[in-house]
């Protein structure tokens, strides 16, 4: 089997509620790709627009001519495409595009074998994957209301962004979410590396009464020794944010976190995410799936791997609560109690809705980049 063509379609899908952190956005931008083979099998993949859709598209255009003619079963060889754009290991700006090619090739492999990806990644350890219910930042009263709605719908784990405002306001918002969901359900707080070490120490002590599951990346990910020192002085568990695998090793070596966030888009492919989770397992540290912002294609692809991999014992990041729609046949993914059932169909097990795809491709052409540049609606 050989790759004979690659198509890429950038799309913009609006949120119900704008996302706000150090910056903000009104919706998700992703680049969907389709890889055609000489045997008539087409695989689909998705790259979040990180750092932008233009960068993802530029990387895809740089490497696609080297992918033409390759065997999609040779995923390790295709991973070396990162060397074409100047990185021996795919990181940062190049990795989402390379991860989308990897994902589409795995979709082809699954379809050719007549097997869902979960069976190719080791078989099911779990039938469903749990995801966080994201609460958009806003007035505490509104956040309490949205949290209560999520709890009533069965979600057990909630995600709150902090760090964009004064500490007192952040604490008030977290308190409102706790009040809305009641005891027993988990709250994960994401600071997006917004705090200095001193501010992080004050913030973590102030948040401790609200029974926080993890605080993700309270200080800069470039300063892992400082995160280790912070962890030694607080009782709130810390989650190391989206790091390359070399940085994950330093987190383990220094004892800088209670869990580590992994991401196939940032690590350049699905098997790389499984390798990162294996590092966590060897160290006795849980892994959780990070998301740069994914639609249903990438969410389901990663769900196959999570379901087949030990160590994913906590809820994973998702934008399901914010997305107003998706590009899949049937629309947005259906979750039950915050859990997504892993698809049974061959490959990733999803199909693109051509009408939706065209609608959101047009929206990207008209106003797409504004989704990332602008803050959330007032």
Buried (B, 14 or more C-beta within 10 A) or exposed (E): BEBEEBEBBBBBBBBEBBBBBEEBBBBBBBBBBBBBBEEEBBBBBBBBBBEBBEBBBBBBEBBBEBBEEBBBBEBEEBBEBBEBBEBEBBBEBBBBBBBBBBBBBBBBBBBBBEBBBBBBBBEBEBEBBBBBBBBBBBEBEBBBBBBBBBBEEEBBBBBBBBBBEEBEBBBBBBBBBBBBBEEEBBBBBBBBBBBEBEBBBEBBEBBEEBEBBBBBBBBBBEBBEBBBBBBEEBEBBBBBBBBBBEBBBBBBEBEBBBBBBBBBBBBBBBBBBBBBBBBBBEBEBBBBBBBBBBBBBBBBBBBBBBBBBEBBEBBBBBBBBBBEBBBBEEBBBEBEEBBBBBBEBBBBBBBBBEEBBEBBBEBBEEBBBEBBEBBBEE
